[in-house]
Amino acid sequence: MKIILAPDSFKGSLTAAEACRAMAEGVARACPAATVVSIPMADGGEGTADALAAATGGRMIETPALGPLGEPRTGRFALLGDGRTAVVEMAAVSGLPLVPPAKRNPLHTTTYGTGSLMAAAMGAGADHLIVGIGGSATTDLGAGMAQALGVRFLDAASHPLVEPMTGARLADVAAVDLSGLDPRLAACRIEVACDVDNPLLGPRGAAAVYGPQKGASPADIAVLEANLAHVIGLIERRIGRTIRDLPGAGAAGGLGAGLVGFCGASLTGGIDLVLAASRFAERLAGADLVLTGEGRLDATTARGKTISGILRLARPAGIPVIALAGAVVDHDALGPLGLAGAHAIAPADMPLEQAMAEGRRLLAETAERILRAWQRP
């Protein structure tokens, strides 16, 4: 029997690689003769770099970068096993958890550090960047990122704005100068792992939908919307194309639009990028069963998350997929996915803190129980 283990992380409890190891323990107890292939998964958010480094024999590289408030931090990116593909997670240096709750306000946060990670990745030899843009603290249209890569933003007197760009500082931009853009970008393919389809502006845009989650008040949102509209107009005139309405342009406070406008990036589903980079379809061949999982299975599972991507490849091949999760919230909503099973690893009456602390044991025991049942005639 060939069994594919392809879980996402169980947030706050297990990384995807740790979840693979826990599942493998359970499978080994139930079916010691099975061939087990572990492929840690992610869908573009937190954990994508680690998952792809583990899946491809790559490595994590640390580098100095600025955090979302402009503070010095140590960032990290993955250089994958091919030596030419790097994975940058914007959340590593521009993410919301890096900002203390009392200081959260996207008027004052920057993506500058994300641009520094991209530059460092190209310096390490990468000519293909996968940029995961989930979990942002920012609404700066990727202007900070662009600054770190050589773009200059000029005020009304044609003086460069030298402080890292933020949502508030967008109001001071009178012109965009791309002449200093890092020349390595011209030979670099950039794919943006994006799991939302919001445009940049309007009621479904970056400021209106995600601003409140980042600490913006209604008044702040109005300012951010105006600033985004102002600068995207300058960018679109400079590059000669409209990008504000692209699906995903509003992701990460407009970083999606910024990566397209400044770097020529393409926006695509995060799970699709991870599946391709990990050669999932190739490694799936000949499998008898796939075990996947994540922290919570609910109605959103079908909307571009890891499990839905795995099913798109496994179902046509007739390979059953069983999902394990910390909690299974809505079995009816999961029905159309076509899972062969969906199992909560923790008893319903177990406190959340205990379940997260004992995640490895619970996941291993559930995988063992599933495999023993699966082998019965």
Number of C-alpha atoms within 10 A of each C-alpha: 13 16 20 24 27 28 31 29 27 20 15 11 18 22 22 30 25 18 28 29 19 23 29 25 20 23 27 17 16 20 17 13 11 12 15 20 17 22 25 29 35 29 27 31 21 21 23 31 30 25 27 29 24 22 21 17 13 20 17 15 15 12 13 15 24 23 25 33 24 20 10 13 16 14 24 23 25 26 28 24 18 12 16 16 24 32 31 29 31 31 27 28 33 32 25 23 16 17 17 8 11 7 12 22 23 31 25 20 30 34 37 30 31 32 26 23 32 26 19 22 25 21 11 15 13 22 19 19 23 26 30 29 29 25 21 29 33 33 35 33 34 28 30 29 29 28 25 24 25 17 20 22 25 17 16 10 8 12 13 17 16 10 12 23 28 26 28 19 20 27 17 16 21 17 19 19 14 18 10 11 18 16 11 13 20 11 9 18 16 23 22 26 29 28 24 20 19 24 22 31 22 15 12 14 24 30 35 22 17 23 26 16 16 25 19 21 14 13 8 20 22 14 19 30 21 15 24 26 18 16 22 22 15 15 22 15 12 15 13 10 11 14 21 26 16 16 19 27 29 31 30 34 34 28 30 34 31 27 24 20 25 22 18 17 21 17 23 18 21 28 25 22 23 25 21 11 18 23 14 20 13 10 13 20 13 13 19 15 21 24 26 27 31 27 22 18 24 16 15 13 17 18 12 17 20 26 28 18 20 23 21 12 15 20 14 8 14 11 18 17 24 20 21 25 25 25 20 21 14 13 14 9 14 19 14 9 14 14 16 14 15 19 18 20 23 23 11 12 7 10 10 13 11 10 20 19 13 14 24 22 17 21 27 23 20 22 27 22 15 19 20 15 11 11 10 6 4
